[in-house]
Amino acid sequence: MSKKKTSLMFGMGLIAGVIGGIVAGVLLAPKSGEESRRELKDAACELYTKHAPEIKEAKKQALESVDLMKYKLERQLRKFSNMIKSKKLLKAKELETSEPDTEFNY
């Protein structure tokens, strides 16, 4: 893995860990549901505003990775499809050359 991808994955893991910790802390705190939900919403909004550029960049890179993987899968599918078509044509030619002539001679 490249250094950039490793750093990105670490950053995404760190953000996910922070979010998980905040959610667990708020949900397990001995407060009313309404107060807990409000604090959770405030914490999420604060986290987003602090890290919006990093989140947007991570989202952009994730979407680019998905697009690249989609392209690679489609390319492999086309290759596989062409291979199957090629084998079918070869099999048809084999059958054509191996079968006796079926023309009727009257």
N, C-alpha and C positions, 0 to 999 in steps of 0.2 A: 504494500500500500504506500502511496506517496505521502510525504510529510504533510502536505496540505490536507489530504483526505483524513489522515490520522488526527490532525488538529481539529478539523471540522467535526469528526465523530466524537472526539473528546468534549468539544464545546456543546454539542447537542446532548450528550449524555449528562454533562454538568447541568445544563438548563433543565433537562427532564428530572434530574435528581432534586434540584431546588424546588421545582413545581410540586413534585411528589411530597417533599418534606413540608412544604407550606400547606398543601391540602390535608395531609395527615395531621399536622399540628392543629389546624383550625377545626377539623372534624372531631378530633379527640379531646379538644379543650372543653372544660366544664362550663360552657356558656349556652345560652338559649340558641335554638336553631336559627332564628331570625338574625341574631347578632353574629353567629358563626358564618352564615351565608354572606352577610354584608362584609365581614372582615375578609372572607375568601375572595369576594369580588374585588374589594379594594386592593388586596395583595396581588391578585392577578393583573389588575390594571396597572399597578405600580411596576410590577415586573416587566410587563409589556412596554411601558413607556421608557423604562431604563434600558431595555435591551432590544428595542424595536429594530435598529439597523442590523444587529446580529441575527435576529429572528427572520427578517426579510431576506438576508443573504443566505441563511441556512435553507429557507423555503425555496429560494431561487435555485440553489445548487441541488436540492432534493428533486425539484421538478426537472432540472436538466438531466440528472441521473436517470430518472424515470423515462424521459424521452429517449435517452441513449439506449437504455435497456430495451425499450419498446422497438426501436429501430433494429437493434441486433437480433431480437427475437423474430421480427418480421422477415429479416434477411435470411435467417436460418430456416424459417418456415418455407420461404420461397425456394431455397436450395433443396430442402427435403421434398417439396412438391415436385420440383423439376426432376429430382432423382427418381421418384416414383414413376413419373410420366416416361422417363427415359427407359426404365426397366420394363414398363408395360409395352413400349414400342419394340424393345429388343425381343421380348417374349412373343409378341405378335409376328415379328419377322422370322423367328425360329419356327413357329408353328406354320407359317406360310411356306417356308422352304422345306420343312420336314414332311408335310402332308403330301400325299400323291395328288396329282392333278385331278380335280373333280369335275372337269368339263365332260359333258356327255357327247359321245361320238356315236351318231346314228348312221 
